[in-house]
Amino acid sequence: MKYSKEELQWIKKHTSKRELSDTKKYLSKKQPKAKKKKSQSYKMTPPEKDSDLYKWAVWCRDRLIKKQTQSERDFYESLDILNIPYDKQCPFFINKRVFFADAVFHETRTIVEIDGGYHKKKSVLKYDANRTKHLNGVGYRVVRITNEEVSDVALFMSKISKFLPIDVPAYMYIV
C-alpha cells in the first residue's frame, strides 16, 4: 500500500521520529503480490484395460447397475422404450479421479444425473458442483434431474430432449 504526499506529510507532522522511521521501513518493504490462482486444466486420463483401476471401475459400474434406485430404473426404462442410445453408469477418468455418470449421451456430450433427496445436503452439493466442473472441463454438459421429475416422463423428457442424440416426437413421451 502506498501513501500519497499529503498522507506522508500528515504522518511526519503527527508522529514521533521513531514512528516515522518505522513507517518508512514499512513503506520500503516490498509487499507480497497476491498469488494468482492457477486455472485448472481438465484432462481425460483413462487407465489401461488390464490395469487394476480399470478392473475396479468395471466392477463398480456393474455394482451400481445392479443396485440402481427406482428412479434410475424408471429413467432407463423410458430411454429404452424410446430407443434412445445411452451409456448407463459410465466411468469418467479425469485428472486421476473417477466419476460415474448415471446416463451419458456421447454424441451430444451430455450427462444426465438423477439426484435423490440427499443431493440437497451442503456437502453433497459441493461435491456435485466439483464433479460438474470436472465433467464440464472435459467438454460434457451435465443436466440434473430430481427423483420427482423422473416420475413425470413428459417433464424430464422436455428438460433433456434438446440434448438427446435423436429427435423424439412429443407424443412419444407418454409411455
C-alpha positions, -999 to +999 in steps of 0.1 A: +000+000+000+014+034-010+007+067+007+000+099-011+022+130-005-005+145+017-007+114+039+031+113+043+032+150+053+005+143+079+024+113+092+056+134+095+037+162+113+018+140+137+042+112+146+074+109+165+108+102+148+107+066+159+072+061+145+083+079+113+113+056+108+090+026+115+066+039+088+095+044+063+108+009+069+073-005+065+068+015+032+102+005+019+094-032+022+081-048-009+045-060-003+040-096-013+020-100-045-013-118-043-008-153-058-028-159-089-049-190-089-038-214-115-065-222-139-071-259-136-069-279-168-090-310-170-078-340-189-093-374-195-069-399-181-083-434-190-063-463-175-050-493-194-076-520-200-056-546-180-049-522-150-063-527-116-080-493-118-099-502-149-110-536-134-121-517-103-141-492-124-158-521-143-167-538-110-181-506-095-201-499-127-216-534-126-224-530-089-240-496-095-262-511-122-273-539-100-281-516-071-299-489-090-326-469-074-362-470-086-359-436-102-329-447-122-347-479-132-377-458-144-354-433-162-335-461-181-368-479-189-381-447-205-350-442-226-351-479-237-387-477-247-379-446-269-348-464-283-325-436-273-288-447-273-270-440-240-245-455-216-255-461-180-232-457-151-203-447-174-170-441-156-150-409-164-113-408-155-105-371-151-072-358-136-066-392-119-101-392-104-131-414-112-166-402-117-196-424-126-224-407-146-259-420-145-266-417-182-243-404-209-252-394-245-218-394-261-229-380-295-242-348-278-216-349-250-243-347-224-246-364-190-278-368-171-276-371-133-305-383-113-304-366-079-322-381-049-331-362-017-296-365-002-282-343-030-297-313-012-272-316+017-245-289+017-216-314+015-232-333-014-240-301-032-204-290-030-192-325-043-217-323-071-205-289-081-170-301-082-180-331-103-199-309-127-169-286-130-146-316-139-171-330-164-176-296-180-139-292-181-136-322-205-164-310-227-195-326-213-227-308-203-244-320-171-282-320-167-296-328-133-330-343-128-346-350-094-363-382-085-397-363-086-390-352-122-383-388-132-417-399-122-432-375-148-418-387-181-431-357-201-414-333-176-379-349-177-381-355-214-389-318-220-359-310-199-334-332-217-349-335-252-327-308-267-296-328-255-307-362-269-288-377-299-321-383-318-353-364-322-381-378-302-416-366-310-435-352-281-463-377-284-439-405-276-431-390-242-462-406-228-451-441-221 
